[in-house]
Amino acid sequence: MQNEYAQALNDLLVEGFRAVLQIEEQQIRSAKGIDLTINELHMLETIGRSSGGVQVKDIAKALQVTLPSVSIATQKLERKGYIVRLRGTGDRRCVRIVLTAEGERVNRIHAYFHERMVRSITDKMTEKDREVFFNAIYKLDCFFKDQLSKIENYSNDNAAKTSDGTTDTAPGPQNLTHK
């Protein structure tokens, strides 16, 4: 029974995540004149959270990607007209990235998609069902963040090992799912 449950739950998670990404992509592609990937869309979302703009390092940290990846992506987004770079008046090295009017429009479309998704999932739930659902999703989110942290720590420890020759003390990947 447990194996059937685990398999069914795994199938729901995998299919659910895939479906959200596919629907999100189709929604954006169906909107007039939007030529963005899902990753670019999520980068716009991250930039849009700050009214004063963000630096490349802030985007990289929020999306957990490398600085060079963000630099390349922001160059593409700028060429497409979704963002602009603003140089600081005091320190010209300080560059803040902000959404253009078109970037804000796309970000609103994306936010509306998520709002409709959440509303359609929860509309027919009782308050108790919403609470149970929220707590389950919260625990899932905590699990994923914990796994990412362990992977990052493992990677950082291995990077240190290779540069200074010390012994690896990080847990191996086989231990990542254990608490």
N, C-alpha and C positions, 0 to 999 in steps of 0.2 A: 504493500500500500504506500509506504513512504517513497519508494522509487517512482511510482506512478504520479504521486503528488509532486515530487521534485521535478519530474519531467514536464508535467502539465504547467507548473509554475514557471519553469525555465522557458517553455514555449510561449507563454503569455508575455513574459518580459521581453524576450527577443522580438517577437512579432509586434508587440506594442510599441517598442522603441523604433523599430523599422517603419511602422505605419505612421507614427507622428512625424518622422523625418520626411517620408514620402509625401504626406499630405501637406506639410509645411512647404516643401519644394514646389508642389503643384499649385498651391495657393499663390506663391510668389510669381511663378511663371505665368499664371493666368492673369495677373495684374498687368496693366498696359505699361510697356516700356521698361520693365525691370529686368535687368540682366545680371543677376547676382547668384552666387552659390549660397548654400546654407551657411557655410563658414563665414562668408562675407556678411551675410545677413546678421549672424550672431555678433560679428565684430561691430556692425553698426549699432546693434542693440547695446553693446557695452559702451560704446562712445556716447550714445544718446542718454545714458544714465546720468551723465554729468553735464550740467548746463554751461559750465565754464570750459569744457573741453578736457581732454585727457592726454597724457604723454604715452608714447609707445610702450614704455616699461610698465605702465599701469594696465594697458590692454593685455600685454603678454602675461602679466601676473593673473589678471582676472580670468583669462581664457586658458591659462596654463599651457602656453605655447612659447616658442623661442622668440627672442627679439628680432632676429633676421626674418622669421616668418611673418611677424607683424609688420615689419618695415616693407616687405614685398607686397603684402596684402593692402597696406594703406596707400602705397603708390598706385596700385590698381584702382582702389576705391576713389582716389583723387582724380585719376585719369577719367574714370566713369562719371565723375561729377557728384559723388555722394558725400565727400568730405573735403575740408580745406585744412591746411596747416597754418597756424598763426604763430609768428615768432614773438617772443617776449620783448617788451620795450626796453627793459633794463638789461636783461641777459639774452642776447640774440641766439644763444645756444639752446635756450629753453623753447621747445616747440610744443604747442598744444594742438590737438586734433579735434575739430568740431564738425558736426553734421551741417551740410548745406540744407537748403529748403527741400531739395529732392530727397536727401538722406533722411530728413525728418518725416517726410511723407511716407517713405518706404517703412521707416521704423514704426509709424502709426499703424500701417497695414499689418505689419508683423505682430504688433501688440494686440490688435483686434482679433487676429487669428487665435492667439493664445487665450484671450478673454473668452471668445466663443467656445473654444475647446473645453476650458474649465467649466464654463456655465453649462454646456451640454452634458458633461460628465456628472455634475453635481445637482442639476436642477431637480431630478426626480428622486433624490436621496433624502432620507429623513435627516434631522440634525444629528442623531446618533450615528447614522451611516456615514455622514460627512466627517464626523470626529474620528471614527474608526479608520476611514479611508485616509484622512490626513495623517494620522499617527503611523499608519503602515507606510505611506509614501515618505514620511519624515525619517523613519527607521531605514528605509531603503536608501535614501539620500545620505544618511550618516554612514551606512555601510560602504557606499561607493566612495565617499570622501576619505574614509578610513583606509580603504584599499589603495586609493591614489597616494595617500600619504606614505603608506608602507612601501609602495613601488618607488616613489621619489626618494625615500630614505635609503632603500636598497641600491638604487642607481647612484645616488650621491656617495654612498659608502664604497661602492665598486669603483667609481671614478677616482676617489681618494686612494684606493688600493693600487690602482694602476699607475698613478702619478708618483706615489712615495714608497711603494713596495710593501706596505703594511698588510697584515692579515685581515681578511674580510670577516667582519663579525655581524653583518646584517643578516636577517633571516632570508633564507632562500625563497624563491617564488612558490615552492610547494607549501610554505607556511603562511602565505599571505591571507588566506581566508580564515585562518584560525584566530580566535580571540585569546 
